[in-house]
């Protein structure tokens, strides 16, 4: 079975250390585990699925690839499918940020023995960043890829702490702000336009919640403007 990864999954692969033992939670078609083992990036993968349908699909994909001895597909909820110390890298991708936070919270015993988390929340990305910051995980890297009219963020975290004083940084990403990729700049321009439209709508509304939302969005808009203004001229493509 030949596996060609999407741009979204390829972005995840970049951050899996060679010879890792990986748990891919929410593996779906098991594309990522098959790719990691076939390309000798991971020595072993546990592929977890909560639903019987995708679980069966993943089992069949691994069987067809002839990788049963290196990839074990397990049926279960989140990190419950692995034992503490069994893997050193966990990948959580293709699900919402709230779901990711719930899985991490329920799997604290497994997290204690991990070297790396590789996360790709489909939404509520700031929520995931806050969870990591509050639970002893440092965001060592972030990446962004654009595919099918959507910006996908990858967050790489390792045990540790960092000080993030500006709440807007959780919205935009500490490492994305440092790395300043071309894709991230496109995202900032899009986000800037979205915030501008919402702020215009809120001008006619009243109430404490409206004021709080307007203030929060304005702080984010100001930060984006600052970042874009100081973007190196040679990188504005």
C-alpha positions in Angstrom: 0.0 0.0 0.0 1.4 3.3 -1.1 0.8 6.2 1.3 1.0 9.8 0.1 0.4 12.2 3.0 -1.6 15.4 2.8 0.2 18.7 3.6 -1.5 18.7 7.0 -0.1 15.3 7.9 3.3 15.9 6.3 3.7 18.9 8.7 3.3 16.5 11.6 5.9 14.1 10.4 8.6 16.9 10.5 8.5 16.9 14.3 8.6 13.1 15.0 12.1 12.3 16.1 13.8 9.4 14.4 13.5 6.0 16.1 10.6 7.2 18.2 7.9 5.0 19.7 4.7 6.9 18.9 1.1 6.8 19.8 -1.2 8.3 17.1 -4.5 9.0 18.9 -7.4 9.3 16.5 -5.5 7.6 13.8 -8.5 7.3 11.3 -7.0 5.5 8.2 -3.7 4.9 9.9 -1.9 6.9 7.2 0.5 8.5 9.6 1.6 5.3 11.4 2.1 3.5 8.1 4.2 6.4 6.8 6.3 6.7 10.0 7.2 3.1 10.1 7.7 2.6 6.4 10.1 5.6 6.3 11.9 4.4 9.4 11.0 7.4 11.4 9.2 5.5 14.1 10.3 2.1 15.3 6.8 1.3 16.6 3.4 2.9 16.6 0.3 2.4 18.7 -2.7 3.6 16.6 -5.7 4.5 18.8 -9.3 4.9 17.7 -12.4 5.4 19.8 -15.0 4.3 17.1 -15.3 0.8 15.8 -15.7 1.9 12.1 -12.3 3.8 11.9 -10.7 1.2 14.1 -11.6 -1.5 11.5 -10.4 0.7 8.7 -7.1 1.3 10.5 -6.7 -2.4 11.1 -7.2 -3.2 7.5 -4.8 -0.5 6.3 -2.0 -1.8 8.6 -2.7 -5.4 7.5 -2.5 -4.4 3.8 0.7 -2.6 4.4 2.2 -5.7 6.0 3.2 -3.7 9.1 1.3 -5.7 11.8 4.6 -6.3 13.7 5.3 -2.6 14.0 1.9 -1.0 14.3 -0.7 -2.1 16.8 -4.2 -0.7 16.3 -6.2 -0.4 19.6 -9.8 0.4 20.3 -10.3 2.8 23.2 -10.7 6.4 24.5 -7.8 8.8 24.1 -4.6 7.9 26.0 -6.4 5.0 27.7 -5.1 2.8 24.9 -1.5 3.1 26.0 0.3 2.4 29.3 2.6 4.8 31.1 6.1 4.6 29.6 5.0 2.6 26.6 5.7 5.4 24.1 7.8 8.5 24.1 5.8 10.6 21.6 2.1 11.3 21.4 0.4 12.7 18.3 -3.1 14.2 18.6 -4.4 15.6 15.3 -7.6 16.0 13.4 -9.8 16.9 16.4 -10.9 20.1 18.2 -8.9 21.8 20.8 -11.4 21.1 23.6 -11.2 17.4 22.8 -7.4 17.5 22.8 -7.4 19.2 26.2 -9.9 16.6 27.6 -7.7 13.7 26.3 -4.6 15.3 27.9 -6.4 15.9 31.2 -7.6 12.3 31.4 -4.2 10.9 30.5 -1.9 12.5 33.1 -0.3 9.2 34.1 0.8 8.6 30.5 1.9 12.2 30.0 4.3 11.9 32.9 6.6 9.6 30.9 6.5 11.4 27.5 9.3 13.3 25.8 7.1 15.1 23.3 3.6 16.1 22.3 2.7 16.8 18.7 -0.7 18.5 18.5 -2.8 19.7 15.6 -6.1 21.2 16.9 -8.7 22.0 14.2 -10.1 24.8 16.3 -9.7 26.4 19.7 -5.9 26.5 19.3 -5.5 29.1 22.0 -7.2 26.8 24.5 -4.6 24.1 23.8 -1.8 26.5 24.2 -3.2 27.7 27.6 -3.6 24.1 28.7 0.0 23.3 27.9 1.2 26.4 29.7 -0.8 25.7 32.8 0.2 22.0 33.0 3.9 22.1 32.7 4.5 21.8 29.0 6.7 24.2 27.0 5.9 24.9 23.4 9.2 24.3 21.8 8.0 24.7 18.2 5.0 25.6 16.1 4.3 25.3 12.4 1.5 26.3 10.1 0.4 24.9 6.8 -2.4 26.0 4.4 -4.4 23.3 2.7 -8.0 23.1 1.3 -8.7 26.7 2.3 -7.7 26.1 5.9 -4.8 27.1 8.1 -3.6 24.1 10.2 -1.4 24.7 13.2 1.1 22.2 14.7 2.2 22.6 18.3 5.2 20.7 19.5 5.6 20.6 23.3 8.0 19.1 25.8 8.0 19.0 29.6 9.0 22.4 31.0 7.8 25.9 31.6 7.9 29.3 30.0 6.6 32.8 31.0 3.9 34.1 28.6 2.8 37.5 30.0 0.8 38.7 27.0 -2.6 36.8 26.7 -2.7 37.6 22.9 0.3 35.3 22.5 -1.9 32.4 23.3 -4.1 33.4 20.3 -1.3 33.8 17.8 1.3 31.3 19.0 4.6 32.1 20.7 6.8 30.2 18.3 4.8 31.2 15.2 5.4 34.8 16.2 9.2 34.1 16.5 9.5 32.1 13.3 7.4 34.3 11.1 6.8 32.0 8.1 5.1 33.2 4.9 2.1 31.1 5.7 1.8 32.7 9.1 1.8 36.1 7.6 -1.0 35.1 5.3 -2.9 33.9 8.3 -2.3 37.2 10.2 -3.6 39.2 7.2 -6.8 37.0 7.1 -7.2 37.2 10.9 -6.8 41.0 10.8 -9.6 41.3 8.2 -11.9 39.0 10.3 -11.3 41.0 13.5 -12.0 44.2 11.7 -15.3 43.0 10.4 -16.4 41.7 13.9 -15.3 45.0 15.6 -17.4 46.9 13.1 -20.5 44.8 13.9 -20.0 45.2 17.6 -19.9 49.0 17.4 -23.8 49.1 17.5 -24.1 46.5 20.3 -24.2 47.2 24.0 -23.4 45.3 27.2 -20.5 44.2 29.4 -19.9 41.0 27.4 -19.7 43.1 24.2 -17.2 45.5 25.7 -15.1 42.6 27.0 -15.1 40.9 23.5 -14.4 44.2 21.8 -11.5 44.9 24.1 -10.0 41.4 23.6 -10.3 41.5 19.9 -8.8 45.0 19.8 -5.8 43.8 21.7 -5.3 41.0 19.2 -5.7 43.4 16.3 -3.1 45.8 17.8 -0.7 42.9 18.2 -1.2 41.7 14.7 -0.7 45.2 13.4 2.5 45.5 15.4 3.8 42.2 14.0 3.0 43.0 10.4 4.5 46.5 10.6 7.8 45.0 11.9 7.8 42.1 9.4 11.1 42.1 7.5 10.7 43.6 4.0 12.4 40.8 2.3 9.9 38.2 3.8 6.7 39.9 2.8 5.6 37.4 0.2 
